[in-house]
Amino acid sequence: MDTEKNLDEMQEELRYHFHNRKLLYEALSHSSYANENKKNRKSNERLEFLGDSVLSIVVSEYIFEHYSHLPEGDLTKLRAALVCEKSLYEFALELNLGKHLMLGKGEENTGGRERPSILSDAFEAVIAAMYLDGGMEAAKKHILRFIPDAITKTKQAGFQDYKTILQEIIQKNPEERVEYFLKCESGPDHDKAFTVQVMLNSNPIGEGTGKSKKNAEQLAAKEALELMGYVTQ
């Protein structure tokens, strides 16, 4: 891969040109690539951490301002639907982000460029790179390329954030407590499955298995709501 050409093409997709191109390079560097090229190489994991927070702030502010009729609970559900792995994966596809990622040979050979978890994490890392390079306005402009249309799609499809729904129900009884525990992991590193249990006061009330911990938690909460009669299968 011609690194400089790759960065140039990615900037065209982003409609943003970096003052510090090393930030974009880092944002596109998956941990598998960084591990294989140890000398002066950083993965995008730290940027992903920061990007997650920047994304949440921008999305929260946007829906707070544009959906003043929605109560706090509905705003929380809408935000969760917009920043979930599925939505970020779709945004990454619009940018052809997978084409520009730098992956290790193992990830390259096992379909890493199309894997939702890798693409959604990289999308958040790019947000952080833009934030560090051009400030909040640069990051905000980029994020809002996607959010209005995503809200329309979300409202059309109907969104269900099962974890939030379950939490709101349980909070009606202050002495009750809900917690999520990772029960087990299975499968190879490139295709892991996570099984999570949701506990009510240390008693299991639901279980879910998904390709990410977040997805497994949602499915566990959904099963709990089904058993409680709040959600139909």
PyMOL commands that set and color helices and strands:
alter all, ss='L'
color gray80, all
select helices_A, chain A and resi 3-14+21-27+31-36+45-66+72-82+85-94+97-100+105-109+112-114+116-143+147-157+162-170+189-191+213-228
alter helices_A, ss='H'
color red, helices_A
select strands_A, chain A and resi 178-186+193-200+203-210
alter strands_A, ss='S'
color yellow, strands_A
deselect
rebuild
show_as cartoon
